[in-house]
């Protein structure tokens, strides 16, 4: 049995496409670009950005979050999602956009292409409390690479 939730979505541009699952079992719904805006930083060490608008706004229920991921086709592009994973909070009502870093000024998406994936998932309300000691584990403070290659 699969959990289901309704999410209100609004087209804020007439060309916007409502995201959908393409195959049974897909976790993410594809997002389609309806606009493309390039931002050139003119700094060789920082690269340029390309921002794709979806023409969509949504009302994610409280207790849920929208996560924006690149599609697997990103591996064929000269792009990386600038913030690794985008977060759409339940109180955000603006246009859903994806911003990519174009480091090589190479192949990238066009308007009309599917540019990302949206997952809407529940999250717990986490309460942090300060303590003077933490429980012991085998790993302890071992960091990067401490559990093997």
LINQUI-V339941 format. One record per backbone hydrogen bond with DSSP energy under -1.0 kcal/mol. CO is the residue of the C=O (numbers start at 1). NH is the residue of the N-H. E is the energy in kcal/mol with one decimal. If there is no record, write none. Layout:
BEGIN
co->CO nh->NH e->E
co->CO nh->NH e->E
END
This chain:
BEGIN
co->8 nh->59 e->-2.6
co->10 nh->57 e->-2.2
co->13 nh->16 e->-1.9
co->20 nh->30 e->-1.8
co->23 nh->26 e->-2.1
co->29 nh->118 e->-2.6
co->31 nh->115 e->-2.4
co->31 nh->116 e->-1.2
co->33 nh->112 e->-2.6
co->35 nh->53 e->-1.2
co->37 nh->51 e->-3.3
co->39 nh->49 e->-2.5
co->43 nh->46 e->-1.6
co->43 nh->47 e->-1.3
co->48 nh->102 e->-3.9
co->49 nh->39 e->-2.9
co->50 nh->100 e->-2.9
co->51 nh->37 e->-2.5
co->52 nh->98 e->-2.3
co->53 nh->34 e->-3.1
co->53 nh->35 e->-1.2
co->55 nh->12 e->-2.8
co->55 nh->13 e->-1.0
co->56 nh->96 e->-2.7
co->57 nh->10 e->-3.3
co->61 nh->64 e->-1.7
co->63 nh->123 e->-2.2
co->65 nh->121 e->-2.3
co->66 nh->88 e->-3.3
co->67 nh->119 e->-2.3
co->68 nh->86 e->-2.3
co->69 nh->117 e->-2.9
co->71 nh->74 e->-1.9
co->72 nh->75 e->-1.7
co->73 nh->76 e->-2.1
co->74 nh->77 e->-1.8
co->80 nh->101 e->-3.4
co->81 nh->84 e->-1.9
co->83 nh->85 e->-3.2
co->86 nh->68 e->-2.5
co->88 nh->66 e->-2.6
co->89 nh->92 e->-1.6
co->96 nh->54 e->-1.7
co->98 nh->52 e->-3.0
co->99 nh->82 e->-2.6
co->100 nh->50 e->-2.4
co->101 nh->80 e->-1.4
co->102 nh->48 e->-1.2
co->107 nh->78 e->-2.9
co->110 nh->113 e->-2.2
co->113 nh->33 e->-2.8
co->116 nh->31 e->-2.8
co->117 nh->69 e->-2.4
co->118 nh->29 e->-2.5
co->119 nh->67 e->-3.5
co->121 nh->65 e->-2.4
co->139 nh->142 e->-2.1
co->143 nh->146 e->-2.4
co->145 nh->148 e->-1.2
END
